[in-house]
């Protein structure tokens, strides 16, 4: 029930009460005046003589009921009169929905945002990552092996050269050890003597992936890889 409907009901009741008060209280005819029997200057009535009886007429104070003009009767307290109009109901529902939406939006803004979690990789992606890891580890191992071979090849020194019956021999030293090598021999089971010349000796790995040239003169060895 809206405030306007309540005020209309209360106002109707006040009007009805005022009408009834006017009919039963205010609109009452004044009492009839009775003339006095005694006048000034006359002798008092003999107490022995019985005063004449007087007839007093008592009139009813109830005023005649006046009929109010005929008006359509309507019960202001019926359910239909108390219910708001469809437009008011729709407006109230729209206001409630708007307030609820504002509350939900405020709660969403106040709630801390969850950190983004990437989806787990697929089996194909895991296999590809594993393969890349294996290839990377293989490259690292190969680089480490080449580095170790280069360090070992750099330990040899070209000490001298001799040619007997058309066969060239080279004298190579490593620490306190001396090796007499011919072309095609294997040095320490790791390196192949690829070429012997008067001024240089070429050493290669078994797979020919790495080679070095050792000079007879006291110069730095030249390392190269294929």
Buried (B, 14 or more C-beta within 10 A) or exposed (E): EEEEBEEEBEEEEEEEEEEEEEBEEEEEEEEEEEEEEEEEEEEEEEEEEEEEEEEEEEEEEEBEEEEEEEEEEEEBEEEEEEEBEEEEEEEEEEEEEEEEEEEEEEEEEEEEEEEEEEEEEEEEEEEEEEEEEEEEEEEEEEEEEBEEBBEBBEEBBBBEBEEEEEEBBBBBBEEEEEBEBEBEBEBEEEBBBBBBBEEBBBBBBEEEEBBBBBBBEEEEBEBEEE
